[in-house]
């Protein structure tokens, strides 16, 4: 992880604003992910964007954009809450599409189900209208970097 990224992460923690941090991640910048802190939780947003449409007839968001949004949300959630010295690396990711992602803002929240010294499991839920009606759920396993003693 670059020193600039570490500084941005520390500053984001202090201010509770992760916008500048997201600008350092090319894919987050490409699809337009936003993140806000609500108490002890993070809420991720994928704003409606013509470039993320997969089916122009409905129109519906491309499944790959939804999955990428959810995977990146989980990695960022771990980065923020584990104190990991580096961005977690995905081991595997499994998504269940429950309904079409319409052309509107999409939200996601993550929950760490289990965290060991080297691996963390995260559950992700994405919705548009209400959290009670998710458009997709996912499970992700990440390899997390251990914090070295004295660092």
C-alpha positions in Angstrom: 0.0 0.0 0.0 1.4 3.4 -1.0 2.2 6.0 1.6 -0.4 8.3 0.0 -3.1 5.6 0.4 -2.1 5.1 4.0 -2.3 8.9 4.7 -5.7 9.1 2.9 -7.0 6.1 5.0 -5.9 7.7 8.2 -7.4 11.0 7.2 -10.7 9.3 6.1 -10.9 7.6 9.5 -10.5 10.9 11.3 -13.0 12.8 9.2 -15.5 10.0 8.6 -15.3 10.8 4.9 -14.0 8.2 2.5 -14.5 10.1 -0.8 -10.8 11.0 -1.3 -9.8 7.4 -0.5 -12.2 6.1 -3.2 -10.6 8.4 -5.7 -7.4 6.5 -5.3 -9.0 3.2 -6.4 -9.4 3.1 -10.2 -12.4 0.8 -10.3 -14.2 2.7 -7.6 -13.7 5.9 -9.5 -14.8 4.2 -12.8 -18.2 3.0 -11.5 -18.7 5.9 -9.1 -18.9 4.2 -5.7 -19.6 6.5 -2.8 -19.3 5.6 0.9 -20.7 7.3 4.0 -20.3 6.4 7.7 -23.5 6.0 9.8 -22.3 5.5 13.3 -20.4 2.3 13.4 -21.6 1.2 10.0 -20.6 2.0 6.4 -23.2 2.6 3.7 -22.0 2.2 0.1 -23.8 3.7 -2.8 -23.5 3.0 -6.5 -25.2 6.0 -8.1 -27.4 5.5 -11.2 -25.0 5.8 -14.2 -25.7 5.1 -17.9 -22.2 3.4 -18.2 -23.3 0.7 -15.7 -26.4 -0.4 -17.7 -26.3 -4.0 -19.1 -29.8 -4.3 -20.5 -30.9 -1.0 -22.1 -34.4 -2.4 -22.8 -35.4 -2.5 -19.1 -33.0 -0.6 -18.3 -31.1 -2.7 -15.8 -27.7 -2.4 -14.2 -25.2 -5.0 -15.5 -24.7 -7.9 -13.2 -21.0 -7.5 -13.3 -21.3 -3.9 -12.2 -23.4 -5.0 -9.2 -21.0 -7.8 -8.3 -18.0 -5.5 -8.7 -19.7 -2.9 -6.5 -20.5 -5.5 -3.8 -17.0 -7.0 -3.8 -15.3 -3.7 -3.6 -17.7 -2.6 -0.8 -16.7 -5.7 1.2 -12.9 -5.1 0.7 -13.3 -1.5 1.7 -15.4 -2.5 4.7 -12.6 -4.8 5.9 -9.9 -2.2 5.2 -11.7 0.3 7.4 -12.7 -2.0 10.2 -9.8 -4.5 10.6 -6.9 -2.1 10.7 -5.3 -4.2 7.9 -2.0 -2.7 6.7 -3.0 -3.4 3.1 -6.1 -3.8 0.9 -7.6 -7.3 1.5 -7.2 -9.7 -1.4 -10.3 -11.7 -2.5 -10.0 -15.4 -2.3 -13.5 -16.2 -3.6 -16.7 -14.3 -4.2 -20.2 -15.7 -4.6 -23.2 -13.6 -5.6 -27.0 -14.4 -5.7 -29.0 -12.2 -7.9 -32.5 -11.9 -6.5 -34.1 -9.3 -8.8 -33.2 -6.9 -11.6 -31.1 -3.9 -10.6 -33.2 -1.1 -12.0 -31.6 2.2 -13.3 -31.5 3.9 -9.9 -29.1 4.3 -7.0 -28.0 1.0 -5.4 -26.9 0.6 -1.8 -24.9 -2.0 0.0 -24.0 -2.8 3.6 -21.5 -5.4 4.8 -21.2 -7.6 7.8 -18.0 -9.5 8.8 -19.2 -13.0 9.6 -15.9 -14.3 10.8 -12.4 -13.0 11.0 -9.3 -14.9 11.7 -5.6 -13.8 11.6 -5.4 -14.3 7.8 -8.9 -14.8 6.4 -12.1 -12.9 6.8 -15.6 -13.8 5.6 -18.0 -11.0 4.7 -21.7 -11.0 3.9 -22.9 -8.3 1.6 -26.5 -7.1 0.8 -27.4 -4.8 -2.0 -30.8 -3.1 -2.4 -32.4 -0.2 -4.2 -35.9 0.6 -2.8 -35.6 -0.8 0.7 -33.1 -3.0 2.6 -35.9 -5.5 3.1 -36.0 -6.1 -0.6 -32.4 -6.9 -1.7 -31.5 -7.1 -5.4 -28.5 -9.3 -4.6 -26.7 -10.9 -1.7 -23.1 -12.1 -1.7 -20.5 -13.9 0.4 -16.8 -13.1 0.1 -13.6 -14.5 1.6 -10.6 -12.3 1.8 -7.0 -12.8 2.7 -6.0 -10.1 5.0 -2.5 -8.9 5.7 -1.4 -9.4 9.3 -0.2 -6.4 11.2 3.4 -7.0 12.1 4.4 -6.5 15.7 5.7 -3.0 16.3 3.9 -1.5 13.3 
